[in-house]
Amino acid sequence: MKHTTITYLLLVALLAFFTGCGGSSSDAPTTQEIAIDKMKAYTKGGNAPTLQDYLDAGVVGVTADNLAQINEVVENLTEEEVDTTEEIQALANALGVQVNTDSSPVAPTTSTPPTSTAPSPTPPSPSPTPCTNVNPITGGCED
């Protein structure tokens, strides 16, 4: 009888030990992975990604103004086409999101080029007629 009790207590202790140690895992998904998973799920009919999801995924340039447009494109793609930050960023860029070197978004350029405000150069004056009779003392023309 003692043998069964000891075995039972040992099993309970081991179970408690393994349960307690298994609570945390280094394999927990990152915020970026969770956000990309949301975008992958959206391609299969899941909820639309939010602006925060794009920020968490590391995609630069998504704003409240272009969120619906980007989501419309993502919704019509496959999981494999939106499974990395680089792929999602390329989609945003293709929709006209431009990024400065400091990683802040810039609105797409649709305006006409600026006109110059500098004064127009004056046309050259007509060339003078050549002098045929130069005064040897003054060097001036005596025509």
C-alpha positions in Angstrom: 0.0 0.0 0.0 2.8 2.4 0.8 4.3 1.8 -2.6 1.1 2.9 -4.3 0.9 6.1 -2.2 4.5 7.0 -2.9 4.0 6.4 -6.6 0.8 8.5 -6.6 2.5 11.4 -4.8 5.5 11.2 -7.1 3.2 11.4 -10.1 1.3 14.4 -8.7 4.5 16.2 -7.9 5.8 15.6 -11.4 2.5 16.6 -13.0 2.6 19.8 -10.9 6.2 20.5 -11.9 5.6 20.0 -15.6 2.4 22.0 -15.6 4.0 24.9 -13.8 7.1 24.9 -16.1 5.1 24.7 -19.3 3.1 27.9 -18.6 5.6 30.1 -20.5 7.0 29.4 -23.9 9.7 31.0 -26.0 7.6 30.0 -29.0 4.9 32.6 -28.3 4.1 34.6 -31.4 5.4 38.2 -31.6 3.1 41.2 -32.1 4.3 41.4 -35.7 3.5 37.7 -36.3 0.0 38.1 -34.8 -0.7 41.1 -37.0 0.4 39.3 -40.2 -1.7 36.3 -39.2 -4.7 38.7 -39.1 -4.0 39.8 -42.6 -3.6 36.2 -43.7 -6.9 35.3 -42.1 -8.6 38.3 -43.9 -7.7 36.7 -47.2 -10.0 33.8 -46.1 -12.9 35.9 -44.9 -11.7 37.0 -41.5 -12.0 40.4 -39.9 -10.4 43.3 -41.7 -7.0 44.4 -40.4 -7.0 47.7 -38.5 -4.5 50.5 -38.8 -2.8 49.2 -35.6 -2.5 45.8 -37.2 -0.5 47.3 -40.1 1.7 49.3 -37.7 2.3 46.2 -35.6 3.2 44.3 -38.8 5.9 46.9 -39.5 4.1 48.3 -42.6 4.9 52.0 -43.1 2.6 54.5 -44.7 -0.9 53.0 -44.0 -3.2 55.7 -42.8 -6.9 56.1 -42.0 -7.3 57.6 -45.5 -5.9 54.6 -47.4 -6.7 51.7 -45.0 -9.9 50.7 -46.8 -8.1 50.7 -50.2 -5.2 48.5 -48.9 -7.7 46.2 -47.1 -9.6 45.8 -50.4 -6.4 44.6 -52.1 -5.4 42.3 -49.2 -8.9 40.7 -49.1 -8.5 39.6 -52.7 -5.1 38.0 -52.3 -4.0 34.6 -51.0 -2.4 33.9 -47.7 1.0 33.3 -49.3 0.9 36.8 -50.9 0.6 38.6 -47.5 2.7 36.4 -45.2 5.6 38.8 -44.8 6.1 42.5 -43.9 8.0 43.0 -47.2 5.0 41.7 -49.3 2.5 43.8 -47.5 4.8 46.9 -47.7 5.1 46.3 -51.4 1.3 46.3 -51.7 1.1 49.6 -49.9 3.8 51.1 -52.1 2.1 49.9 -55.2 -1.0 51.7 -54.1 0.9 55.0 -54.0 2.2 55.1 -50.4 5.7 56.7 -50.6 8.2 56.5 -47.7 10.9 59.0 -46.9 14.3 57.7 -45.7 13.1 58.5 -42.2 10.3 56.0 -42.7 7.5 58.5 -42.4 4.7 58.3 -45.0 4.4 60.8 -47.8 1.3 61.4 -49.7 1.4 60.3 -53.4 2.4 63.1 -55.7 -0.4 64.1 -58.1 0.2 67.8 -58.4 1.7 69.6 -61.4 5.3 70.6 -61.2 5.9 74.0 -59.7 6.5 76.9 -62.1 9.6 79.0 -61.8 9.4 82.4 -60.3 12.8 83.4 -61.5 12.8 86.3 -64.0 13.3 85.3 -67.6 16.8 85.9 -69.0 17.0 88.9 -71.2 17.7 88.1 -74.8 21.2 88.9 -76.0 21.6 92.3 -77.6 22.5 92.3 -81.3 26.1 92.2 -82.0 27.6 95.6 -82.9 28.8 96.2 -86.4 32.5 95.9 -86.8 34.6 99.0 -86.7 36.5 99.6 -89.9 38.3 102.8 -88.9 40.0 102.5 -85.4 41.8 105.6 -84.0 45.3 104.5 -83.2 45.7 106.9 -80.3 42.3 106.5 -78.5 41.5 103.0 -79.7 37.9 104.1 -80.4 36.0 103.7 -83.6 35.8 106.6 -86.0 33.3 105.3 -88.4 
